[in-house]
């Protein structure tokens, strides 16, 4: 049975974290693009750029899944996708 050194375990885990971060960043960029389509379509059809009721749904979903820090994460994500309101 071979054992892995703590340093090797940490290095492997950090590589996985970096790969996950790359995927998360890509997903956020994709979400930003989709959100822009929604905003532009809403504006073109005479609506408002932001739907506060929809944002409240998103905040609730993140809070339920991740606890209080999920709300902060969702707020940051919403700001990235729609800008400050």
C-alpha positions as CSV (number, residue, x, y, z in Angstrom):
1,X,0.0,0.0,0.0
2,X,1.4,3.4,-1.0
3,X,0.8,6.4,1.0
4,X,0.8,9.9,-0.5
5,X,2.7,12.6,1.3
6,X,0.7,15.5,2.8
7,X,2.4,17.9,0.3
8,X,1.3,15.8,-2.7
9,X,-2.2,15.5,-1.4
10,X,-2.4,19.3,-0.9
11,X,-0.9,19.9,-4.4
12,X,-3.4,17.5,-6.0
13,X,-6.3,19.1,-4.1
14,X,-5.2,22.6,-5.1
15,X,-5.1,21.5,-8.8
16,X,-8.6,20.3,-8.5
17,X,-9.7,23.6,-6.8
18,X,-8.0,25.6,-9.6
19,X,-9.9,23.5,-12.2
20,X,-13.2,24.0,-10.4
21,X,-12.5,27.7,-10.1
22,X,-11.9,27.8,-13.9
23,X,-15.3,26.1,-14.5
24,X,-17.1,28.3,-12.0
25,X,-15.7,31.5,-13.7
26,X,-16.8,30.1,-17.1
27,X,-20.3,29.4,-15.8
28,X,-20.5,32.9,-14.3
29,X,-19.4,34.4,-17.6
30,X,-22.1,32.3,-19.4
31,X,-24.7,33.4,-16.8
32,X,-23.7,37.1,-17.4
33,X,-24.3,36.6,-21.2
34,X,-27.7,34.9,-20.7
35,X,-28.7,37.6,-18.2
36,X,-27.8,40.3,-20.7
37,X,-30.1,38.6,-23.3
38,X,-33.0,38.6,-20.7
39,X,-32.4,42.3,-19.8
40,X,-32.1,43.4,-23.4
41,X,-35.3,41.5,-24.3
42,X,-37.2,42.9,-21.4
43,X,-36.1,46.5,-22.2
44,X,-37.0,46.0,-25.9
45,X,-40.5,44.9,-25.0
46,X,-41.1,47.9,-22.8
47,X,-40.2,46.3,-19.5
48,X,-37.7,47.1,-16.8
49,X,-34.1,46.0,-16.9
50,X,-34.4,44.3,-13.5
51,X,-37.1,42.0,-12.0
52,X,-36.8,42.4,-8.3
53,X,-39.2,39.5,-7.6
54,X,-37.0,37.2,-9.7
55,X,-33.9,38.4,-7.8
56,X,-35.7,37.6,-4.5
57,X,-36.3,34.0,-5.8
58,X,-32.6,33.7,-6.7
59,X,-31.5,35.0,-3.3
60,X,-33.8,32.5,-1.6
61,X,-32.5,29.6,-3.6
62,X,-28.9,30.4,-2.8
63,X,-29.7,31.0,0.9
64,X,-31.5,27.7,1.1
65,X,-28.7,25.8,-0.5
66,X,-25.7,27.6,1.1
67,X,-27.0,29.3,4.2
68,X,-26.4,33.0,5.0
69,X,-23.1,33.2,2.9
70,X,-25.2,32.0,-0.1
71,X,-27.2,35.3,0.1
72,X,-23.9,37.2,-0.1
73,X,-22.7,35.1,-3.0
74,X,-26.1,35.5,-4.8
75,X,-25.9,39.3,-4.4
76,X,-22.5,39.4,-5.9
77,X,-23.6,37.2,-8.7
78,X,-26.6,39.4,-9.4
79,X,-24.5,42.5,-9.4
80,X,-22.1,40.9,-11.9
81,X,-25.0,40.0,-14.1
82,X,-27.1,43.1,-14.0
83,X,-24.9,45.8,-12.5
84,X,-25.7,47.9,-9.5
85,X,-29.2,49.0,-9.0
